[in-house]
Each structure stands twice: as structure tokens, then as C-alpha cells.
Amino acid sequence: MDRIALVIGNSDYSNVGKLNNPKNDADDIASILNKLNFDVTKIMDANLIDIQKSVNDFLQALDEYAVGVFFYAGHGMQIDGKNFIVPIDLKLSDKSKTMVSCYCLNSLLEGASSYKGKTLICILDACRDNPFAMGRGFLTGFAPFNNPPKGTMIAYSTSADCSAFDGQCSNGLYTQVLKDAMLIPNLKIEEMFKFVRNKVSEISISQYGEEQLSWEYSSLVGDFYFSVTPQPVNEQVTDEKIYEFICARRKSYENASDNIYDIECLPYIDAYNKYHIPIIKNFISDF
């Protein structure tokens, strides 16, 4: 496996009402990621120490993998423009005590930024109606992430500063749609999240009378697919056309990246995804 995932679901909060679906969300997403050849660690009903340890282990392990996925479902909030995961045992206090009692997601991104040439996908199905975000300078919903590390995509279940619906079935609305979309074969991640956004918007309006609009921030420089299935070989394309395509893609990566892997290898991967020529597949395997 060259793909690793950390999945956290927090439902059983001690000091406020429990959430119905985050543990179900985490179970389902972990199961799907396993099917998609991710090496998955799943943590349920985590306190602060659990979250810190699992994220640290995930970041250390990421050094050996090409792709990392972090998925969180549960309560989240923003304080002073920073985003926090809420442990299940949090007792609401003043701002400074609350900040050190929650896990700051900016720490995850800062840790991931030390790894060059990695792909990190951070999916946050949080910001459900939040009893913690009541005054004291705490705000409902997550804040936008500024300048995510290169090679990162951050996906919110809802727009910045907004709430997400916990869902009427066994999943939150966002995960209900996401878990099926991840299994659609040969769909680029950007197109997958567009599909999710449209479906979540449609369902939220029809079922709740209010739109939930999911959102992403991306600094990805290459293509990523959760699910890939073989496609028929295109025998009609000429060598000249393939060569022209590879040269154009290489020039694009030269302008966007200083990573030699991106520049030299990704154009061939793009060509294989486009034309499905066996010689290109063999080159990728040899590399």
C-alpha cells in the first residue's frame, strides 16, 4: 500500500448532548478506504490525548506513504480564526483554556508541510449544531485555511462559518453522499467533490429547506483518484500525439512545481490516464 488514512469519529460527548452519526460516519469511511487500498487507523470517541497521539503517529507514518487521508466527524469550532477538533470530554471554559483543551487542525497541516511530494487530503465533516460555539468568542463552523501546504486538499462538509446537518439516517448528510462518491471509478478528486457538493445542496434544500454547501481548498499539483479501474486500451492514438501531450504536461509541471518527480513522472501518468497505452503503464511500474 502507498496510501494511509486516519479516521476519527466523535459522538459520545460527556458534557453536552451526544451526536447521532459521527461514529457511523467514521465506520463507513474507514471501511471504504480499506476497500480502496488505504492502510487505515480508526479512532472512536477520542479525548485530546487520543487525538494528539493518533495524529502524531499518522504524520510520522506518512513519511513512508505517497498519499495521506485524514477524516474527522464530530464537533468542531473556530477560535480566533483557527480550527479545532473538540474532544469528547471537553468542558467549556474561557477562551484560553478551551484552546489548549482542543486539537488545533493547523497543527496537522504544519506537520504535513514538512513532507515534500506528498498528497494530503483532509476531510472535515464537522460543524454540526454546536453547543460549544456559544459566545465567549467561539464561532459556529470552521474558518478558511490560509495557504495550505503544497499538495494538500481540505474539504469541509459545509461553507466556512456555517453549520452542517447531522443527517436523518445513519450518517451525517455530507458523509452520506461522500461515501458513495468515493467509490465512483476514475473520477478525479476535484470532480468527485463537485458531485458531492451538488448532491448535498440538492438534498439539504429538499429535506431541510436550507442549503448546505460543501467547500474545498486545494493546493494539489497532480491528479488524484480514490477509485481506479482499468479502461480499454486506445489503439487509435499516434505516437506523435502522445509525445506532444507528454511534452505539454511536462511544461505545465515545470511551471507549477520544483519537484523532479512531478516534472519527470507525472506527465506519463497523465498520458496513461488519458490514452491507456500499455507502454506508458510499463514505464510507470519501472519508475
Protein Blocks (a to p, Z undefined) as FASTA:
>chain_A
ZZdcdddddfbbfkbccdfklmmmmmmmmmmmmmnopacdddehiafklmmmmmmmmmmm
mmmpmbdcdddedddddeehiacdddfkbccddfklmmmmpccfklmmmmmmmpghiacd
ddddehiacfklggjhiaehjdddehiaehiacddfbdehiacdebjblbdfklmmmmmm
mmpghiafklmmmmmmmmmmmmmmmmnopacddddddfbfbdcdfbdcdddddfkbcfkl
mmmmmmmmmmmmmmmpccfklmmmmmmmmmmmmnopaklmmmmmmZZ
